[in-house]
Amino acid sequence: MKWWIFLVSLTFAIFAAWLTFSTGVAPSTVLAIGVGAVSLIWLLILLTVPWNLYFSARRVVHETALSRERGIEVPQAREDEARGIAKRMLRLAVLGHVVSAAVIATVTYFSGEYVGYYFAGFYLLATLFRPTGAYLAHLKDRVGTLMEELHYPRQDVATLRTDVKDLVEARTALEASIETLTEDLRRVRDELAAARSVLEDADHDLNRKITLMTRRFDETVDGLSDNQELITGLKAFLRLVRTS
């Protein structure tokens, strides 16, 4: 912003010097042109900076009310701060127009150039430019919003927050169920491992007992001399049992 003002001022100074020394224009005329240019630049600044801040603060207040209607909590301090900024910027903007018009009127009164009164009146009239333009823009946006809501119903933030809350609760319950199932699976795995160990020990004991029994039976049968065929059959049966 400062560089822009400096470049405009430098350009005007060069142009004024060229008019004074090359074309013979009176310095008073160049000064009047310069004052008019500065007045227009200052008017542009008045119509942009304070009014933009004012309407931005008013937009914050409006959005705060809409958010509360949808169930969104907004601290009251933020709304109060936005209202305070809007009031100060409105006073500054209006006061800037009034003071600028008064300065131009005073300079015009002492200089005798009545064209300055037109500038003063234009400064006062320009006070209504931005509010009128902003009001028309607001009406345009509002009509567009109403039309959009008729075609595409608005997804309220409160509904979305409720849905998200339900999803979070469902996820939490699912995680708890998964954790419970994991613990049950770990416990079942431990119990199966313990049962398998017990069965393996029991199988080993059974095999040892069967081996011991067949050995003793062999020793007993070997001590017999009669019924050789019966003894051979019993030995074959014992071998079959041992193999099984």
DOTORBA-294261 format. One record per residue (C-alpha): residue in one letter; x, y, z. Coordinates in Angstrom, 2 decimals. Example, Ala and Ser with C-alpha at 12.3 -4.5 7.8 and 13.67 -1.06 7.14 Angstrom:
2
+---------+---------+---------+---------+
! residuo !      c1 !      c2 !      c3 !
+---------+---------+---------+---------+
!       A !   12.30 !   -4.50 !    7.80 !
!       S !   13.67 !   -1.06 !    7.14 !
+---------+---------+---------+---------+
END
This chain:
244
+---------+---------+---------+---------+
! residuo !      c1 !      c2 !      c3 !
+---------+---------+---------+---------+
!       M !    0.00 !    0.00 !    0.00 !
!       K !    2.79 !    2.43 !    0.90 !
!       W !    4.70 !    1.67 !   -2.31 !
!       W !    1.53 !    2.19 !   -4.33 !
!       I !    0.94 !    5.63 !   -2.82 !
!       F !    4.60 !    6.53 !   -3.32 !
!       L !    4.51 !    5.55 !   -7.01 !
!       V !    1.30 !    7.51 !   -7.61 !
!       S !    2.73 !   10.56 !   -5.89 !
!       L !    5.99 !   10.33 !   -7.84 !
!       T !    4.12 !    9.94 !  -11.12 !
!       F !    1.95 !   12.95 !  -10.40 !
!       A !    4.96 !   15.07 !   -9.37 !
!       I !    6.71 !   14.26 !  -12.65 !
!       F !    3.54 !   15.00 !  -14.61 !
!       A !    3.03 !   18.30 !  -12.77 !
!       A !    6.60 !   19.39 !  -13.44 !
!       W !    6.19 !   18.52 !  -17.11 !
!       L !    2.98 !   20.57 !  -17.35 !
!       T !    4.55 !   23.54 !  -15.57 !
!       F !    7.79 !   23.77 !  -17.54 !
!       S !    6.79 !   22.40 !  -20.96 !
!       T !    3.24 !   23.59 !  -21.61 !
!       G !    3.18 !   26.73 !  -19.50 !
!       V !    0.25 !   25.66 !  -17.35 !
!       A !   -0.20 !   27.81 !  -14.28 !
!       P !    1.04 !   26.25 !  -11.03 !
!       S !   -2.35 !   26.94 !   -9.42 !
!       T !   -4.03 !   24.80 !  -12.06 !
!       V !   -1.55 !   21.98 !  -11.52 !
!       L !   -2.12 !   22.29 !   -7.77 !
!       A !   -5.87 !   22.11 !   -8.26 !
!       I !   -5.46 !   18.99 !  -10.38 !
!       G !   -3.20 !   17.47 !   -7.75 !
!       V !   -5.65 !   18.22 !   -4.96 !
!       G !   -8.43 !   16.64 !   -7.01 !
!       A !   -6.35 !   13.51 !   -7.66 !
!       V !   -5.41 !   13.19 !   -3.99 !
!       S !   -9.05 !   13.65 !   -3.03 !
!       L !  -10.13 !   10.84 !   -5.35 !
!       I !   -7.40 !    8.53 !   -4.04 !
!       W !   -8.38 !    9.31 !   -0.47 !
!       L !  -12.03 !    8.66 !   -1.34 !
!       L !  -11.10 !    5.24 !   -2.72 !
!       I !   -9.28 !    4.46 !    0.52 !
!       L !  -12.29 !    5.55 !    2.57 !
!       L !  -14.60 !    3.40 !    0.46 !
!       T !  -12.47 !    0.28 !    0.87 !
!       V !  -10.50 !   -0.11 !    4.11 !
!       P !  -12.90 !    0.86 !    6.94 !
!       W !  -16.02 !   -0.32 !    5.12 !
!       N !  -14.47 !   -3.70 !    4.30 !
!       L !  -13.60 !   -4.22 !    7.97 !
!       Y !  -17.10 !   -3.15 !    9.01 !
!       F !  -18.87 !   -5.56 !    6.66 !
!       S !  -16.49 !   -8.38 !    7.56 !
!       A !  -17.30 !   -7.91 !   11.26 !
!       R !  -21.04 !   -7.82 !   10.48 !
!       R !  -20.66 !  -11.04 !    8.51 !
!       V !  -19.02 !  -12.68 !   11.53 !
!       V !  -21.99 !  -11.67 !   13.70 !
!       H !  -24.42 !  -13.04 !   11.12 !
!       E !  -22.56 !  -16.35 !   10.81 !
!       T !  -22.46 !  -16.63 !   14.60 !
!       A !  -26.27 !  -16.42 !   14.75 !
!       L !  -26.60 !  -19.06 !   12.02 !
!       S !  -24.19 !  -21.37 !   13.80 !
!       R !  -26.14 !  -21.14 !   17.04 !
!       E !  -29.38 !  -21.91 !   15.18 !
!       R !  -27.75 !  -25.14 !   13.97 !
!       G !  -26.65 !  -26.11 !   17.46 !
!       I !  -22.99 !  -25.11 !   17.17 !
!       E !  -21.57 !  -23.57 !   20.34 !
!       V !  -19.88 !  -20.20 !   19.74 !
!       P !  -18.33 !  -18.25 !   22.64 !
!       Q !  -20.20 !  -15.05 !   23.43 !
!       A !  -16.89 !  -13.18 !   23.69 !
!       R !  -16.23 !  -13.65 !   19.99 !
!       E !  -19.60 !  -12.24 !   19.03 !
!       D !  -19.10 !   -9.27 !   21.36 !
!       E !  -15.66 !   -8.64 !   19.87 !
!       A !  -17.06 !   -8.72 !   16.32 !
!       R !  -19.87 !   -6.32 !   17.28 !
!       G !  -17.34 !   -3.94 !   18.85 !
!       I !  -15.17 !   -3.98 !   15.73 !
!       A !  -18.21 !   -3.32 !   13.54 !
!       K !  -19.26 !   -0.32 !   15.63 !
!       R !  -15.78 !    1.19 !   15.65 !
!       M !  -15.30 !    0.70 !   11.90 !
!       L !  -18.72 !    2.21 !   11.13 !
!       R !  -17.91 !    5.29 !   13.19 !
!       L !  -14.46 !    5.55 !   11.61 !
!       A !  -15.86 !    5.24 !    8.07 !
!       V !  -18.63 !    7.82 !    8.56 !
!       L !  -16.30 !   10.14 !   10.46 !
!       G !  -13.72 !    9.82 !    7.68 !
!       H !  -16.26 !   10.97 !    5.08 !
!       V !  -17.51 !   13.83 !    7.24 !
!       V !  -14.05 !   15.05 !    8.23 !
!       S !  -12.78 !   14.82 !    4.65 !
!       A !  -15.77 !   16.78 !    3.38 !
!       A !  -15.22 !   19.41 !    6.09 !
!       V !  -11.51 !   19.73 !    5.22 !
!       I !  -12.23 !   20.13 !    1.52 !
!       A !  -14.98 !   22.66 !    2.23 !
!       T !  -12.63 !   24.65 !    4.49 !
!       V !   -9.84 !   24.65 !    1.89 !
!       T !  -12.35 !   25.68 !   -0.78 !
!       Y !  -13.67 !   28.51 !    1.36 !
!       F !  -10.24 !   30.06 !    1.86 !
!       S !   -8.98 !   29.40 !   -1.68 !
!       G !  -12.06 !   30.68 !   -3.45 !
!       E !  -12.24 !   27.68 !   -5.83 !
!       Y !  -15.89 !   26.76 !   -5.70 !
!       V !  -15.34 !   23.43 !   -7.41 !
!       G !  -14.15 !   22.11 !   -4.04 !
!       Y !  -17.69 !   22.26 !   -2.71 !
!       Y !  -18.68 !   19.66 !   -5.27 !
!       F !  -15.94 !   17.41 !   -3.93 !
!       A !  -17.16 !   17.97 !   -0.37 !
!       G !  -20.72 !   17.10 !   -1.33 !
!       F !  -19.48 !   14.05 !   -3.21 !
!       Y !  -17.62 !   12.89 !   -0.10 !
!       L !  -20.80 !   13.15 !    1.95 !
!       L !  -22.85 !   11.41 !   -0.74 !
!       A !  -20.26 !    8.64 !   -0.99 !
!       T !  -21.08 !    7.69 !    2.60 !
!       L !  -24.13 !    5.89 !    1.20 !
!       F !  -22.29 !    4.12 !   -1.63 !
!       R !  -20.87 !    1.14 !    0.26 !
!       P !  -23.90 !    0.47 !    2.52 !
!       T !  -26.21 !    0.56 !   -0.50 !
!       G !  -23.95 !   -1.68 !   -2.56 !
!       A !  -23.47 !   -4.07 !    0.38 !
!       Y !  -27.22 !   -4.25 !    0.97 !
!       L !  -27.90 !   -5.09 !   -2.67 !
!       A !  -25.13 !   -7.71 !   -2.62 !
!       H !  -26.62 !   -9.19 !    0.57 !
!       L !  -30.05 !   -9.43 !   -1.06 !
!       K !  -28.51 !  -11.13 !   -4.10 !
!       D !  -26.66 !  -13.67 !   -1.94 !
!       R !  -29.75 !  -14.28 !    0.17 !
!       V !  -31.92 !  -14.96 !   -2.86 !
!       G !  -29.26 !  -17.32 !   -4.21 !
!       T !  -29.10 !  -19.13 !   -0.86 !
!       L !  -32.88 !  -19.52 !   -0.72 !
!       M !  -32.92 !  -20.89 !   -4.25 !
!       E !  -30.11 !  -23.32 !   -3.43 !
!       E !  -31.90 !  -24.54 !   -0.31 !
!       L !  -35.04 !  -25.20 !   -2.36 !
!       H !  -33.13 !  -27.41 !   -4.81 !
!       Y !  -30.57 !  -28.92 !   -2.43 !
!       P !  -31.65 !  -29.09 !    1.26 !
!       R !  -28.89 !  -27.97 !    3.59 !
!       Q !  -27.06 !  -30.61 !    5.59 !
!       D !  -27.11 !  -29.03 !    9.02 !
!       V !  -23.95 !  -29.23 !   11.02 !
!       A !  -25.86 !  -30.51 !   14.04 !
!       T !  -27.10 !  -33.53 !   12.08 !
!       L !  -23.64 !  -34.22 !   10.79 !
!       R !  -22.20 !  -34.00 !   14.27 !
!       T !  -24.84 !  -36.45 !   15.55 !
!       D !  -23.99 !  -38.88 !   12.77 !
!       V !  -20.29 !  -38.57 !   13.48 !
!       K !  -20.94 !  -39.12 !   17.20 !
!       D !  -22.93 !  -42.27 !   16.44 !
!       L !  -20.15 !  -43.54 !   14.21 !
!       V !  -17.56 !  -42.88 !   16.90 !
!       E !  -19.66 !  -44.71 !   19.50 !
!       A !  -20.17 !  -47.63 !   17.11 !
!       R !  -16.43 !  -47.77 !   16.46 !
!       T !  -15.72 !  -47.70 !   20.19 !
!       A !  -18.17 !  -50.55 !   20.79 !
!       L !  -16.67 !  -52.51 !   17.92 !
!       E !  -13.15 !  -52.03 !   19.27 !
!       A !  -14.32 !  -53.20 !   22.71 !
!       S !  -15.95 !  -56.29 !   21.13 !
!       I !  -12.79 !  -57.04 !   19.17 !
!       E !  -10.71 !  -56.72 !   22.33 !
!       T !  -13.07 !  -59.06 !   24.20 !
!       L !  -12.99 !  -61.60 !   21.36 !
!       T !   -9.20 !  -61.39 !   21.29 !
!       E !   -9.00 !  -62.14 !   25.00 !
!       D !  -11.45 !  -65.06 !   24.64 !
!       L !   -9.48 !  -66.44 !   21.71 !
!       R !   -6.24 !  -66.18 !   23.67 !
!       R !   -7.82 !  -67.96 !   26.64 !
!       V !   -9.23 !  -70.73 !   24.40 !
!       R !   -5.83 !  -71.12 !   22.74 !
!       D !   -4.17 !  -71.47 !   26.16 !
!       E !   -6.78 !  -74.01 !   27.28 !
!       L !   -6.32 !  -76.02 !   24.07 !
!       A !   -2.56 !  -76.01 !   24.54 !
!       A !   -2.97 !  -77.21 !   28.13 !
!       A !   -5.42 !  -79.95 !   27.07 !
!       R !   -3.09 !  -81.03 !   24.30 !
!       S !   -0.21 !  -81.28 !   26.76 !
!       V !   -2.36 !  -83.36 !   29.12 !
!       L !   -3.46 !  -85.65 !   26.26 !
!       E !    0.13 !  -86.08 !   25.10 !
!       D !    1.20 !  -87.01 !   28.64 !
!       A !   -1.72 !  -89.42 !   28.96 !
!       D !   -0.88 !  -90.98 !   25.57 !
!       H !    2.72 !  -91.45 !   26.61 !
!       D !    1.66 !  -93.06 !   29.89 !
!       L !   -0.75 !  -95.37 !   28.04 !
!       N !    1.90 !  -96.43 !   25.53 !
!       R !    4.34 !  -97.09 !   28.35 !
!       K !    1.81 !  -99.17 !   30.23 !
!       I !    0.89 ! -101.15 !   27.09 !
!       T !    4.56 ! -101.77 !   26.33 !
!       L !    5.18 ! -102.94 !   29.89 !
!       M !    2.11 ! -105.17 !   29.79 !
!       T !    3.06 ! -106.78 !   26.47 !
!       R !    6.61 ! -107.35 !   27.70 !
!       R !    5.36 ! -109.13 !   30.79 !
!       F !    2.87 ! -111.08 !   28.70 !
!       D !    5.69 ! -112.15 !   26.35 !
!       E !    7.73 ! -113.28 !   29.27 !
!       T !    4.80 ! -115.25 !   30.65 !
!       V !    3.96 ! -116.84 !   27.31 !
!       D !    7.58 ! -117.72 !   26.65 !
!       G !    7.56 ! -119.68 !   29.87 !
!       L !    4.78 ! -121.95 !   28.58 !
!       S !    5.57 ! -125.06 !   26.49 !
!       D !    2.13 ! -126.43 !   25.55 !
!       N !   -0.31 ! -125.08 !   22.94 !
!       Q !    2.34 ! -123.68 !   20.63 !
!       E !   -0.21 ! -122.50 !   18.02 !
!       L !   -2.18 ! -120.61 !   20.63 !
!       I !    1.00 ! -119.00 !   21.85 !
!       T !    1.96 ! -117.96 !   18.30 !
!       G !   -1.49 ! -116.43 !   17.76 !
!       L !   -1.32 ! -114.52 !   21.01 !
!       K !    2.10 ! -113.15 !   20.10 !
!       A !    0.81 ! -112.02 !   16.72 !
!       F !   -2.12 ! -110.32 !   18.47 !
!       L !    0.24 ! -108.60 !   20.85 !
!       R !    2.38 ! -107.37 !   17.97 !
!       L !   -0.76 ! -106.02 !   16.31 !
!       V !   -1.79 ! -104.22 !   19.51 !
!       R !    1.71 ! -102.82 !   19.95 !
!       T !    1.78 ! -101.58 !   16.34 !
!       S !   -1.62 !  -99.92 !   16.72 !
+---------+---------+---------+---------+
END
